[in-house]
Amino acid sequence: MDIRAGLQSGNKRAVARLITMMENNDPEAFNIIKENYVKTGNAKIIGITGPPGAGKSTVTDKLTKLLRQKGKKVGIVAVDPTSPFSGGAILGDRIRMNDLSTDEGVFIRSMGTRGALGGLSKAANGAVKILDIYGLDYIFIETVGVGQSEVDIIKLADTVVMVMVPGLGDDIQAIKAGIMEIGDVFAVNKSDRDGAERTATEINMMLDLNKQGKYRPSVVKVIASENNGIDKLLEQIENHIEFMNTSGEYLSRKRMSITTEIVEIFRDNIIHSLKELSEKTRVIEATVERVLTKEIDPYTAANEMYEILRKKEVGNSD
């Protein structure tokens, strides 16, 4: 299959193959992304996060169906914990969204975290770029739901939807300092349950107490399984997107996101180069032994290895 031609013509199989190549660190995949990077920046990227069991997949499913009714093309990147055996995603969000998988205007991909912290797959950033190039209008990133480490979603999404459920009680206070502060829109799902009004009130009170920035997040009560309140939720998402674009906050968040991405790619490249060098010279093992015997300290060891890499790169460029 010609991946480049397939990407240009909107072939789903070509897009799926390209994402797999990128997950496997195939250099050709990154070359294709580089060639088409100018085509990115058109999709609206929505993060869906929150505690496990909050109903993130159902909320994503219903939002997608509503957008499809409006004629929008939608991508879903569902980031799951990684199986320790196969290295693949183990929750299988695509099973929950089975009826969407046959829709030509929807692209769904489950991705394992592969050990990445922050609730996001290391390859999620690349997958979003590929789907953006593919020409989707909206891309949802549904995260694992692992507590305060979920904050990484703000580095990638334009708008973050925090899905909560009644019955959290004091847990809301416990997670306030972490994931509560990254939400742009709050959805209280399963709001037919007892305590829904109290949960919404508590979130509103906390948002009033912790006013940060120019935008005050909204709180929407939904019953996603019954498609109740999904239209209001989408309206608030669109309101936030409009605010981001008109206030200049979008460019500010993008600059932060790009800065973080460049630094992380640079860091990963250094680690990869160091591992390659150590496979040939065993420099890491030798340095560890010197630290173990207190000949040097870890800070000196890190500086020494950096200098070795730097000299190696200078030598290669001559």
FENJO-V674202 format. One record per residue. N is the residue number from 1. RES is the residue in one small letter. PSI is psi in whole degrees, -180 to 180 (* if undefined). OMEGA is omega in degrees with one decimal (999 if undefined). NEAR is the number of other C-alpha atoms within 10 Angstrom. Layout:
[[N & RES & PSI & OMEGA & NEAR] [N & RES & PSI & OMEGA & NEAR]]
This chain:
[[1 & m & 134 & 175.6 & 8] [2 & d & 102 & -175.5 & 7] [3 & i & -43 & -177.9 & 18] [4 & r & -48 & -180.0 & 17] [5 & a & -40 & 179.6 & 11] [6 & g & -39 & 179.0 & 17] [7 & l & -42 & -179.0 & 23] [8 & q & -35 & -176.1 & 14] [9 & s & -2 & 178.6 & 11] [10 & g & 34 & 179.8 & 14] [11 & n & 119 & -177.3 & 15] [12 & k & -40 & -178.2 & 17] [13 & r & -38 & 179.1 & 13] [14 & a & -40 & 179.1 & 20] [15 & v & -44 & 179.2 & 22] [16 & a & -43 & 179.2 & 19] [17 & r & -41 & -179.1 & 16] [18 & l & -40 & 177.9 & 25] [19 & i & -42 & 177.5 & 25] [20 & t & -44 & 177.6 & 16] [21 & m & -42 & -179.1 & 15] [22 & m & -40 & 178.0 & 22] [23 & e & -32 & 179.8 & 19] [24 & n & 12 & 177.7 & 11] [25 & n & 36 & 176.2 & 12] [26 & d & 120 & -178.3 & 13] [27 & p & -32 & -179.2 & 10] [28 & e & -35 & 178.8 & 13] [29 & a & -43 & -179.8 & 21] [30 & f & -32 & 175.6 & 17] [31 & n & -41 & -180.0 & 12] [32 & i & -40 & 177.4 & 16] [33 & i & -43 & 178.4 & 20] [34 & k & -45 & -178.3 & 11] [35 & e & -30 & -173.8 & 10] [36 & n & 9 & -174.1 & 18] [37 & y & -32 & -179.3 & 14] [38 & v & -19 & -178.8 & 9] [39 & k & -2 & 179.9 & 14] [40 & t & 167 & 175.6 & 16] [41 & g & 4 & -178.7 & 13] [42 & n & -30 & -178.1 & 12] [43 & a & 148 & 173.0 & 22] [44 & k & 123 & -173.7 & 18] [45 & i & 117 & -175.3 & 22] [46 & i & 121 & 175.8 & 23] [47 & g & 134 & 176.0 & 26] [48 & i & 114 & -175.9 & 27] [49 & t & 178 & -177.8 & 30] [50 & g & 175 & -177.0 & 28] [51 & p & 154 & 175.8 & 21] [52 & p & 140 & 177.9 & 15] [53 & g & 4 & -178.5 & 11] [54 & a & -15 & -179.9 & 20] [55 & g & 32 & -177.8 & 21] [56 & k & -42 & -178.5 & 26] [57 & s & -39 & 179.8 & 21] [58 & t & -42 & 177.6 & 19] [59 & v & -45 & 179.0 & 23] [60 & t & -44 & 179.6 & 23] [61 & d & -47 & -176.8 & 23] [62 & k & -38 & 176.8 & 20] [63 & l & -41 & 179.7 & 20] [64 & t & -45 & -179.5 & 24] [65 & k & -37 & 178.2 & 18] [66 & l & -41 & 178.1 & 16] [67 & l & -35 & 178.1 & 16] [68 & r & -35 & 176.2 & 16] [69 & q & -27 & 178.9 & 10] [70 & k & 4 & 177.0 & 9] [71 & g & 16 & -179.3 & 11] [72 & k & 146 & 175.7 & 15] [73 & k & 134 & -169.6 & 20] [74 & v & 140 & 172.7 & 26] [75 & g & 145 & 177.1 & 25] [76 & i & 121 & 173.8 & 27] [77 & v & 105 & -178.0 & 24] [78 & a & 109 & -176.1 & 27] [79 & v & 116 & -177.3 & 28] [80 & d & 162 & 170.4 & 24] [81 & p & 152 & -178.0 & 25] [82 & t & 135 & 174.3 & 19] [83 & s & 132 & 178.4 & 15] [84 & p & -12 & -177.5 & 11] [85 & f & -52 & -175.4 & 6] [86 & s & -18 & -176.1 & 9] [87 & g & 2 & -178.9 & 14] [88 & g & 172 & 179.3 & 17] [89 & a & 141 & -173.4 & 20] [90 & i & -12 & -179.4 & 16] [91 & l & -31 & 174.7 & 18] [92 & g & 60 & 179.6 & 17] [93 & d & -25 & -178.9 & 23] [94 & r & -27 & 178.4 & 18] [95 & i & -39 & -179.5 & 11] [96 & r & -24 & -178.2 & 13] [97 & m & 36 & -171.7 & 17] [98 & n & -38 & -177.7 & 12] [99 & d & -20 & 177.4 & 10] [100 & l & -25 & -173.1 & 18] [101 & s & -21 & 179.6 & 15] [102 & t & -2 & 179.8 & 11] [103 & d & 121 & -178.3 & 14] [104 & e & -21 & -179.2 & 11] [105 & g & 9 & -179.7 & 17] [106 & v & 135 & 175.2 & 20] [107 & f & 122 & -178.6 & 21] [108 & i & 134 & 178.0 & 21] [109 & r & 121 & 170.9 & 19] [110 & s & 136 & -179.3 & 23] [111 & m & 136 & 175.3 & 29] [112 & g & 150 & 178.3 & 27] [113 & t & -24 & -180.0 & 24] [114 & r & 40 & 175.8 & 20] [115 & g & -2 & -179.1 & 15] [116 & a & 138 & 176.5 & 13] [117 & l & 168 & 174.8 & 14] [118 & g & 7 & 176.5 & 19] [119 & g & 6 & -178.6 & 25] [120 & l & 144 & 173.6 & 30] [121 & s & 144 & 176.0 & 26] [122 & k & -31 & -177.8 & 19] [123 & a & -4 & -176.7 & 20] [124 & a & -38 & 179.9 & 23] [125 & n & -46 & 178.9 & 15] [126 & g & -39 & 179.5 & 18] [127 & a & -40 & 178.6 & 24] [128 & v & -41 & 178.0 & 24] [129 & k & -44 & -179.6 & 20] [130 & i & -44 & 179.8 & 26] [131 & l & -32 & 175.8 & 25] [132 & d & -46 & 176.9 & 24] [133 & i & -38 & -179.8 & 22] [134 & y & -24 & 173.8 & 24] [135 & g & 26 & 179.0 & 19] [136 & l & 153 & 179.6 & 21] [137 & d & -38 & -179.5 & 18] [138 & y & 142 & 173.7 & 21] [139 & i & 118 & 176.2 & 25] [140 & f & 134 & 173.7 & 26] [141 & i & 108 & 179.4 & 27] [142 & e & 120 & -174.0 & 27] [143 & t & 170 & -173.5 & 28] [144 & v & -42 & -176.0 & 25] [145 & g & 65 & -174.8 & 24] [146 & v & 29 & 175.2 & 16] [147 & g & -143 & -169.4 & 17] [148 & q & -20 & 179.0 & 18] [149 & s & -7 & 179.0 & 15] [150 & e & -10 & -175.4 & 21] [151 & v & -18 & 179.9 & 20] [152 & d & -20 & -177.8 & 16] [153 & i & -30 & -177.2 & 24] [154 & i & -19 & 178.9 & 19] [155 & k & -15 & -173.1 & 18] [156 & l & -35 & -174.1 & 23] [157 & a & 148 & 173.7 & 22] [158 & d & -37 & 179.4 & 24] [159 & t & 131 & -179.8 & 24] [160 & v & 122 & 175.5 & 26] [161 & v & 120 & 178.3 & 28] [162 & m & 113 & -179.4 & 24] [163 & v & 121 & 179.9 & 27] [164 & m & 168 & 177.5 & 29] [165 & v & 153 & 175.9 & 24] [166 & p & 155 & 175.9 & 19] [167 & g & 4 & 179.1 & 14] [168 & l & -30 & 177.6 & 14] [169 & g & -127 & -177.6 & 13] [170 & d & -14 & 179.8 & 9] [171 & d & -29 & 178.1 & 9] [172 & i & -43 & 178.5 & 17] [173 & q & -39 & -176.3 & 14] [174 & a & -34 & -176.9 & 13] [175 & i & 3 & -176.8 & 14] [176 & k & -45 & -174.3 & 16] [177 & a & -13 & -178.2 & 12] [178 & g & -98 & -171.3 & 14] [179 & i & -22 & -179.6 & 24] [180 & m & -29 & -173.4 & 23] [181 & e & -4 & -179.2 & 17] [182 & i & -7 & -177.3 & 20] [183 & g & 135 & 173.0 & 25] [184 & d & -28 & 175.6 & 22] [185 & v & 135 & 178.7 & 23] [186 & f & 128 & 177.3 & 26] [187 & a & 117 & 174.3 & 30] [188 & v & 99 & -177.4 & 26] [189 & n & 164 & -178.8 & 28] [190 & k & 42 & -173.6 & 21] [191 & s & 4 & 171.3 & 22] [192 & d & -6 & 179.6 & 14] [193 & r & 159 & 174.7 & 12] [194 & d & 139 & 176.3 & 11] [195 & g & 0 & -178.0 & 15] [196 & a & -44 & -179.1 & 21] [197 & e & -40 & 179.6 & 15] [198 & r & -43 & 179.5 & 13] [199 & t & -45 & 178.9 & 21] [200 & a & -41 & -179.9 & 22] [201 & t & -44 & 179.7 & 13] [202 & e & -43 & 179.2 & 16] [203 & i & -44 & 178.8 & 22] [204 & n & -42 & 178.9 & 17] [205 & m & -43 & -179.7 & 11] [206 & m & -37 & 178.1 & 16] [207 & l & -35 & 177.9 & 19] [208 & d & -36 & -179.3 & 12] [209 & l & -30 & -174.9 & 9] [210 & n & 52 & -179.3 & 14] [211 & k & 119 & 179.3 & 12] [212 & q & 135 & 178.8 & 11] [213 & g & -170 & -174.0 & 7] [214 & k & -13 & -173.6 & 10] [215 & y & 129 & 177.7 & 13] [216 & r & 112 & -178.8 & 16] [217 & p & 148 & 178.6 & 22] [218 & s & 158 & 178.7 & 19] [219 & v & 123 & -176.4 & 23] [220 & v & 129 & 176.2 & 19] [221 & k & 129 & -178.7 & 24] [222 & v & 157 & 167.1 & 24] [223 & i & 88 & -170.7 & 19] [224 & a & -38 & -177.5 & 23] [225 & s & -24 & 179.2 & 14] [226 & e & 7 & 179.6 & 11] [227 & n & 27 & -176.5 & 16] [228 & n & 121 & 176.8 & 17] [229 & g & -1 & -177.6 & 18] [230 & i & -37 & 178.1 & 24] [231 & d & -39 & 178.1 & 15] [232 & k & -37 & 178.6 & 14] [233 & l & -45 & 178.2 & 22] [234 & l & -38 & 178.4 & 18] [235 & e & -42 & 179.7 & 12] [236 & q & -34 & 175.2 & 21] [237 & i & -45 & 179.3 & 22] [238 & e & -37 & 177.4 & 14] [239 & n & -42 & 179.7 & 13] [240 & h & -42 & 178.4 & 21] [241 & i & -43 & 179.3 & 19] [242 & e & -42 & 177.9 & 12] [243 & f & -45 & -179.1 & 15] [244 & m & -42 & -177.6 & 19] [245 & n & -39 & -175.4 & 12] [246 & t & -25 & -176.0 & 10] [247 & s & -13 & -176.1 & 12] [248 & g & -4 & -179.3 & 10] [249 & e & -29 & 179.8 & 17] [250 & y & -48 & 180.0 & 17] [251 & l & -37 & 178.8 & 13] [252 & s & -45 & 179.5 & 11] [253 & r & -37 & 178.7 & 17] [254 & k & -42 & 178.3 & 16] [255 & r & -44 & 178.4 & 13] [256 & m & -44 & -179.1 & 14] [257 & s & -45 & -179.3 & 16] [258 & i & -41 & 177.9 & 13] [259 & t & -48 & 179.9 & 12] [260 & t & -43 & -178.1 & 14] [261 & e & -44 & 179.8 & 15] [262 & i & -45 & -179.5 & 11] [263 & v & -42 & -178.9 & 11] [264 & e & -39 & 177.1 & 13] [265 & i & -43 & 178.9 & 11] [266 & f & -45 & 179.3 & 12] [267 & r & -46 & 179.9 & 12] [268 & d & -38 & 178.3 & 12] [269 & n & -40 & 178.6 & 12] [270 & i & -45 & 179.6 & 15] [271 & i & -43 & 179.4 & 12] [272 & h & -44 & 179.6 & 12] [273 & s & -39 & -179.9 & 15] [274 & l & -41 & 178.8 & 18] [275 & k & -41 & 177.8 & 15] [276 & e & -45 & 179.8 & 12] [277 & l & -41 & -177.6 & 16] [278 & s & -30 & 176.8 & 14] [279 & e & -30 & -179.5 & 12] [280 & k & -37 & -172.2 & 8] [281 & t & -10 & -176.7 & 11] [282 & r & 36 & -177.9 & 13] [283 & v & -34 & 179.9 & 15] [284 & i & -49 & -179.5 & 17] [285 & e & -43 & -179.4 & 11] [286 & a & -40 & -179.2 & 12] [287 & t & -38 & 177.3 & 19] [288 & v & -42 & 178.8 & 15] [289 & e & -38 & 179.1 & 12] [290 & r & -35 & 176.9 & 15] [291 & v & -39 & -178.7 & 15] [292 & l & -38 & -179.5 & 12] [293 & t & 7 & 178.8 & 9] [294 & k & 19 & 175.2 & 10] [295 & e & -39 & 174.7 & 10] [296 & i & 170 & 178.1 & 14] [297 & d & 166 & -178.0 & 14] [298 & p & -33 & -179.1 & 14] [299 & y & -45 & 177.4 & 9] [300 & t & -39 & -180.0 & 12] [301 & a & -45 & -179.9 & 17] [302 & a & -42 & 179.2 & 13] [303 & n & -40 & 179.5 & 11] [304 & e & -45 & -179.6 & 13] [305 & m & -34 & 176.9 & 15] [306 & y & -43 & 179.5 & 14] [307 & e & -38 & 177.8 & 12] [308 & i & -45 & 178.9 & 15] [309 & l & -42 & -178.2 & 16] [310 & r & -44 & 179.6 & 13] [311 & k & -35 & 177.6 & 12] [312 & k & -44 & -179.6 & 13] [313 & e & -40 & 178.0 & 12] [314 & v & -41 & 178.8 & 10] [315 & g & -37 & -179.7 & 9] [316 & n & -27 & -177.3 & 8] [317 & s & -13 & -179.3 & 7] [318 & d & * & 999 & 5]]
